[in-house]
Amino acid sequence: MPELPPPGPALPLPGPAEPPASATGAEVWAALGRAGHLARAYRGSVRDGVDPDGLADLLAAIDARWSVPATLSASVQLATALPVLATGGGAVVERCLHRTLHGRATLALAATDTTPGTDLTALRTEVTVEEDAVTVTGRKEWITNATTAESFLVLARHRPGRHFAHFTWILVPADTPGTTIRPTPSGLYAGAGTGHVSFDGVRLDRSHVVGRAGLGLPVFARHIAVERLAGALWGVALCRRVLADTRHRLIHRPHGEGTLWSLGHVRQRFAACLVRVQELRALTDRWASEVAQRHDLPAAAALKAAAGVTVPQVLAECAQLWGAAGFADGGIQEIRAQAALFGIGGGATEVVLDTVADSAERLLDDLGRKDVDW
Ligand SMILES: Cc1cc2nc3c(=O)[nH]c(=O)nc-3n(C[C@H](O)[C@H](O)[C@H](O)COP(=O)(O)OP(=O)(O)OC[C@H]3O[C@@H](n4cnc5c(N)ncnc54)[C@H](O)[C@@H]3O)c2cc1C
């Protein structure tokens, strides 16, 4: 949709070295980091948690200027990888945090295994923890930033079985012997550096354990909640941009005595999409601080469930309204295909709906509250 520069929020740009619209996620990350923009996603430091307004502005600005894969690359690092890394300490962790936040490196969050991502406690990647060394063996699939990462934050099991205390985060530098990275066969997400990574007896000293052994899964649950918030914030920005572009197209597309925008049923379909995005925006306003500050899991699941349905629906409707022009390279049909990820990545819609159902009583009570500023 090339003809309309979208109304992105005011973000001072990286300057003359601003990457072109076709830049990869790693290039965009490096430019934003060098210019000092990445820190605005957080309340103070990464350890203080995300600032929903800062995160929303940053994601909307990236979405307005660069591709869906580039925004995914940034979103995963800002909302999940960096905050999970910040649960650890020591020189190895601090160096990686510093380099990533300043755009000198990218960091991949490697949770999804060869087993179904929707069944995380079945994951097979193992870590053997000795007195002063660890050994990682296994394989992670469909990992954002894998082909560009300086390090992988790997969720591994240190004991067999599904118990929540059997998992630990390990920071694996990408150049450690035994680590093999291959790009995924995906043109749609190549720009996000998606890849599969194998660890074949990768040996590291114990300073690469991130946080306490056994806290891997609780830490993941807390921080995937923030990734779900980020997805909803980005979903609002993406839908807003696409709706603005689509309206511009419809207003300028002659039809009969008027334009496509003058056809009543076209306007109503557009308006229905606008209402869906307003609903998603209202939901993010309702839950953003609870998720950012208290890692509220049912609230995050509700946000993810809403974004997972609204974003693909709105983009599909807009794509239809673009007609043949939507099939141009980089056009709405490509964005629509990429945006199907909103219903899968970071928690499939069905899985987060299960979480919403588990918390139905509390969420019903919340709907009856009078003191909520909707
Ligand atoms: C572009 C891209 C980037 C990604 N980046 C990362 C990353 O950076 N880090 C990372 O760790 N992972 C990443 N992933 C993996 C992603 O998190 C998983 O794809 C996701 O968790 C779903 O797992 P799966 O693909 O194995 O689907 P499966 O677990 O095989 O599930 C397939 C489908 O089965 C259905 N289903 C599953 N469970 C249920 C249920 N309980 N009830 C009803 N239906 C169900 C759903 O329709 C689901 O979509 C990425 C994936 C993609 C495509």
Ligand as a Chemical Component Dictionary entry (heavy atoms), coordinates in Angstrom:
data_LIG
# 
_chem_comp.id                   LIG 
_chem_comp.type                 NON-POLYMER 
_chem_comp.pdbx_formal_charge   0 
_chem_comp.three_letter_code    LIG 
# 
loop_
_chem_comp_atom.comp_id 
_chem_comp_atom.atom_id 
_chem_comp_atom.alt_atom_id 
_chem_comp_atom.type_symbol 
_chem_comp_atom.charge 
_chem_comp_atom.model_Cartn_x 
_chem_comp_atom.model_Cartn_y 
_chem_comp_atom.model_Cartn_z 
_chem_comp_atom.pdbx_ordinal 
LIG C1  C1  C 0 6.909  -16.260 12.656 1  
LIG C2  C2  C 0 7.004  -17.010 13.958 2  
LIG C3  C3  C 0 7.827  -16.516 14.970 3  
LIG C4  C4  C 0 7.949  -17.208 16.176 4  
LIG N1  N1  N 0 8.843  -16.734 17.122 5  
LIG C5  C5  C 0 9.058  -17.460 18.255 6  
LIG C6  C6  C 0 10.062 -17.056 19.207 7  
LIG O1  O1  O 0 10.709 -16.026 19.062 8  
LIG N2  N2  N 0 10.277 -17.847 20.293 9  
LIG C7  C7  C 0 9.575  -18.993 20.506 10 
LIG O2  O2  O 0 9.839  -19.660 21.514 11 
LIG N3  N3  N 0 8.620  -19.408 19.640 12 
LIG C8  C8  C 0 8.344  -18.675 18.506 13 
LIG N4  N4  N 0 7.403  -19.088 17.590 14 
LIG C9  C9  C 0 6.652  -20.301 17.852 15 
LIG C10 C10 C 0 5.244  -20.003 18.368 16 
LIG O3  O3  O 0 5.308  -19.553 19.705 17 
LIG C11 C11 C 0 4.432  -21.316 18.229 18 
LIG O4  O4  O 0 4.175  -21.445 16.844 19 
LIG C12 C12 C 0 3.138  -21.285 19.012 20 
LIG O5  O5  O 0 3.384  -21.388 20.391 21 
LIG C13 C13 C 0 2.226  -22.466 18.606 22 
LIG O6  O6  O 0 2.924  -23.672 18.678 23 
LIG P1  P1  P 0 3.002  -24.651 17.396 24 
LIG O7  O7  O 0 3.308  -23.854 16.190 25 
LIG O8  O8  O 0 3.923  -25.763 17.742 26 
LIG O9  O9  O 0 1.504  -25.161 17.212 27 
LIG P2  P2  P 0 0.882  -26.523 17.779 28 
LIG O10 O10 O 0 1.180  -26.631 19.222 29 
LIG O11 O11 O 0 1.305  -27.633 16.869 30 
LIG O12 O12 O 0 -0.673 -26.221 17.604 31 
LIG C14 C14 C 0 -1.265 -26.142 16.286 32 
LIG C15 C15 C 0 -2.704 -25.716 16.410 33 
LIG O13 O13 O 0 -3.450 -26.676 17.154 34 
LIG C16 C16 C 0 -4.535 -26.043 17.805 35 
LIG N5  N5  N 0 -4.448 -26.275 19.258 36 
LIG C17 C17 C 0 -3.336 -26.480 19.982 37 
LIG N6  N6  N 0 -3.612 -26.611 21.289 38 
LIG C18 C18 C 0 -4.957 -26.507 21.404 39 
LIG C19 C19 C 0 -5.876 -26.552 22.498 40 
LIG N7  N7  N 0 -5.464 -26.741 23.774 41 
LIG N8  N8  N 0 -7.215 -26.396 22.221 42 
LIG C20 C20 C 0 -7.635 -26.222 20.951 43 
LIG N9  N9  N 0 -6.807 -26.146 19.888 44 
LIG C21 C21 C 0 -5.494 -26.286 20.095 45 
LIG C22 C22 C 0 -4.397 -24.535 17.515 46 
LIG O14 O14 O 0 -5.229 -24.208 16.410 47 
LIG C23 C23 C 0 -2.943 -24.399 17.140 48 
LIG O15 O15 O 0 -2.657 -23.259 16.327 49 
LIG C24 C24 C 0 7.212  -18.392 16.395 50 
LIG C25 C25 C 0 6.341  -18.872 15.388 51 
LIG C26 C26 C 0 6.235  -18.185 14.196 52 
LIG C27 C27 C 0 5.323  -18.727 13.120 53 
# 
loop_
_chem_comp_bond.comp_id 
_chem_comp_bond.atom_id_1 
_chem_comp_bond.atom_id_2 
_chem_comp_bond.value_order 
_chem_comp_bond.pdbx_ordinal 
LIG C1  C2  SING 1  
LIG C2  C3  SING 2  
LIG C2  C26 DOUB 3  
LIG C3  C4  DOUB 4  
LIG C4  N1  SING 5  
LIG C4  C24 SING 6  
LIG N1  C5  DOUB 7  
LIG C5  C6  SING 8  
LIG C5  C8  SING 9  
LIG C6  O1  DOUB 10 
LIG C6  N2  SING 11 
LIG N2  C7  SING 12 
LIG C7  O2  DOUB 13 
LIG C7  N3  SING 14 
LIG N3  C8  DOUB 15 
LIG C8  N4  SING 16 
LIG N4  C9  SING 17 
LIG N4  C24 SING 18 
LIG C9  C10 SING 19 
LIG C10 O3  SING 20 
LIG C10 C11 SING 21 
LIG C11 O4  SING 22 
LIG C11 C12 SING 23 
LIG C12 O5  SING 24 
LIG C12 C13 SING 25 
LIG C13 O6  SING 26 
LIG O6  P1  SING 27 
LIG P1  O7  DOUB 28 
LIG P1  O8  SING 29 
LIG P1  O9  SING 30 
LIG O9  P2  SING 31 
LIG P2  O10 DOUB 32 
LIG P2  O11 SING 33 
LIG P2  O12 SING 34 
LIG O12 C14 SING 35 
LIG C14 C15 SING 36 
LIG C15 O13 SING 37 
LIG C15 C23 SING 38 
LIG O13 C16 SING 39 
LIG C16 N5  SING 40 
LIG C16 C22 SING 41 
LIG N5  C17 SING 42 
LIG N5  C21 SING 43 
LIG C17 N6  DOUB 44 
LIG N6  C18 SING 45 
LIG C18 C19 SING 46 
LIG C18 C21 DOUB 47 
LIG C19 N7  SING 48 
LIG C19 N8  DOUB 49 
LIG N8  C20 SING 50 
LIG C20 N9  DOUB 51 
LIG N9  C21 SING 52 
LIG C22 O14 SING 53 
LIG C22 C23 SING 54 
LIG C23 O15 SING 55 
LIG C24 C25 DOUB 56 
LIG C25 C26 SING 57 
LIG C26 C27 SING 58 
# 
